[in-house]
Amino acid sequence: MAAFSRREFYEQLVQGCVVPTALQGLEQVWVLLLVCLGCRLLWRMGLPPAIKHLLTVAGGFFCLHHFFGLQMVWVVLLSLLCYLVLFLCRHSQQRGVLLSVTVLIYLLMGEMHMVDTVSWHKMRGAQMIVAMKAVSLGFDVDRGVVRSVPSPVEFMGYVYFVGTVIFGPWISFSSYLQAVNGRKLTFSWLRRVGRSLVLCTLCLLASTCVSPYLFPYFIPIYGDRLLRQWLRAYENTSSFHFSNYFVGFLSEVTAVLSGAGFSEDKDHVHWDLSVSRPLNVEIPRSMVDVVTSWNLPMSRWMHTYVFKNALKLGTFHAIIVTYAASALLHGLSFHLAAVLLSLGFITYVEHVLRRRLAEIFSACILSKRCSPSCAHRSKGGLLVYLFNALFGILAVFQLTYLGSLFDTDSEDTSEEEGYGMAHTVAKWSELGWAGHWLTFGCWVFYRLIG
């Protein structure tokens, strides 16, 4: 790389990575975008509701087959099983719990190689969306948010909603019904689609081209071994983060393009769906803020349907249950389970430590921003800024530590199967288990000042 002049380097980067990556990305998703737009236009034609539901089922099936071929059968099987349970338990008041158990058993059977590992893991994103929708619908019916068990065609239309069936995000059943009603085609809707599409492309390029090439070009990874390891970890973390933002913005495009992702204020419709907030992750206030901003719809689903239901076990146990559920939904690969469960401990310790410090100093230094009417005496000033900046730096450190696992150059890597235990232990051992020791130290400090 040193043999290139800066101009030649940029030319090679654009011609060898930027342009091919952008074209390949468009080639992969243009069919999905076209189907989303087609459904959006059809819903504006005043068709009967049953026909609209059937159309979205057909569109969802087509897209699943386009992306996954005959492997889509595992998603279809999960959706049929969920509706069967929902129908058989239609007079019960524990539909959400029963659906959760059904999904848990199905996913565990799949993870234990009921299906070959490669095929199963290719489908896990779509399976996760189906599972989240089914469980949320069960709890919403129990709570009266949804008045009655939907008909089969309504349920399947919701599950296979073309705007969310491939990349997500999770949307509620009521949001789906609002989408198929067909709001007017407006400039604000088109602008929102365009904005998300541009951000989606930029994040794809950042993940594929910028992080792996520009980072070592401007900050050569050499010198001290420990520094080199941490720089390499940050490079891996950056690439992984932007790949997540790419999927998040792409899911915004598909959802909004198909007519979902808006809020209504009197007669005004605001296309305000937000899946990820990259700035809150890259320049974090806290790890709690990172977890929330990573995937807003999923965070909301976890809080509403998992954390609140597990809260009777106690706050700590509810947090661990929530992250365990997230690990299962994402697929039980060892590195993901290790990262998510570590996040559970990190966020809990940070939360209780900052709460204790906020009580001692009566300052706005909680994990989440205080409301303007909070009772703290210090709402700003040097002390508040220093504490929040310190915890922000610690959050970046923890993100780099956790993200070091996502090393695409590792020999112990399989895109379909995930990273093995040996890879996870080796990566964290190289960094001296620093993130876990830091969390333990923060917990000891919290106990000492308690």
Disulfide bonds with the S-S distance in Angstrom:
Cys17-Cys209 2.00
